Amino acid sequence: MFLFLHPFNQRKVMNLQEILTPIAKFAEETFELILVPMSGPFNTAVIILTLCSLAVWLRTMKRREKAG
């Protein structure tokens, strides 16, 4: 019984807060450092890609309508 009460034999119990806080801080820093500066050009690229895809789709549909 003495072994369980000795201070060197006690283990520190980690709670969920100690596990999740570093993960949350990493996600927040990643968002602030990478995603925020990248959002402007990325959004523009997605809009341009969407418009180009729509133009190709409409052209393809027009050709198939004429053929069939």
C-alpha positions as CSV (number, residue, x, y, z in Angstrom):
1,M,0.0,0.0,0.0
2,F,3.0,2.3,0.6
3,L,3.8,2.3,-3.1
4,F,0.5,3.8,-4.1
5,L,0.8,6.7,-1.7
6,H,4.4,7.6,-2.4
7,P,4.8,10.9,-4.3
8,F,7.2,9.5,-6.9
9,N,4.8,6.8,-7.8
10,Q,1.8,9.1,-8.5
11,R,1.1,9.7,-12.2
12,K,-0.2,12.9,-13.6
13,V,-3.5,12.5,-15.2
14,M,-4.1,14.4,-18.4
15,N,-7.5,15.8,-18.9
16,L,-9.1,16.5,-22.3
17,Q,-8.3,20.2,-22.1
18,E,-4.6,19.6,-22.1
19,I,-4.9,17.4,-25.2
20,L,-7.3,19.6,-27.2
21,T,-5.8,23.0,-26.5
22,P,-2.5,22.5,-28.5
23,I,-4.5,21.0,-31.4
24,A,-6.9,24.0,-31.4
25,K,-4.0,26.5,-31.3
26,F,-2.3,24.7,-34.2
27,A,-5.5,24.8,-36.3
28,E,-5.9,28.5,-35.5
29,E,-2.4,29.4,-36.4
30,T,-2.6,27.4,-39.6
31,F,-5.8,29.2,-40.5
32,E,-4.3,32.7,-39.8
33,L,-0.9,32.1,-41.5
34,I,-1.9,30.0,-44.5
35,L,-5.6,30.1,-45.3
36,V,-6.4,33.8,-44.8
37,P,-3.7,35.2,-47.2
38,M,-4.4,32.4,-49.7
39,S,-8.2,33.0,-49.7
40,G,-8.3,35.9,-52.1
41,P,-6.4,34.4,-55.1
42,F,-7.9,30.9,-54.4
43,N,-11.4,32.3,-54.5
44,T,-10.7,34.1,-57.8
45,A,-9.2,30.9,-59.3
46,V,-12.3,28.9,-58.3
47,I,-14.6,31.4,-59.8
48,I,-12.6,31.5,-63.1
49,L,-12.4,27.7,-63.2
50,T,-16.2,27.5,-62.6
51,L,-17.0,30.0,-65.4
52,C,-14.6,28.2,-67.8
53,S,-16.2,24.8,-67.0
54,L,-19.6,26.3,-67.5
55,A,-18.6,27.6,-71.0
56,V,-17.1,24.2,-72.0
57,W,-20.3,22.4,-70.7
58,L,-22.6,24.7,-72.7
59,R,-20.5,24.3,-75.8
60,T,-20.5,20.5,-75.5
61,M,-24.3,20.5,-75.0
62,K,-24.8,22.8,-78.0
63,R,-22.7,20.4,-80.2
64,R,-24.6,17.3,-79.0
65,E,-27.9,19.0,-79.6
66,K,-26.9,19.7,-83.2
67,A,-25.6,16.2,-83.8
68,G,-28.5,14.3,-82.3
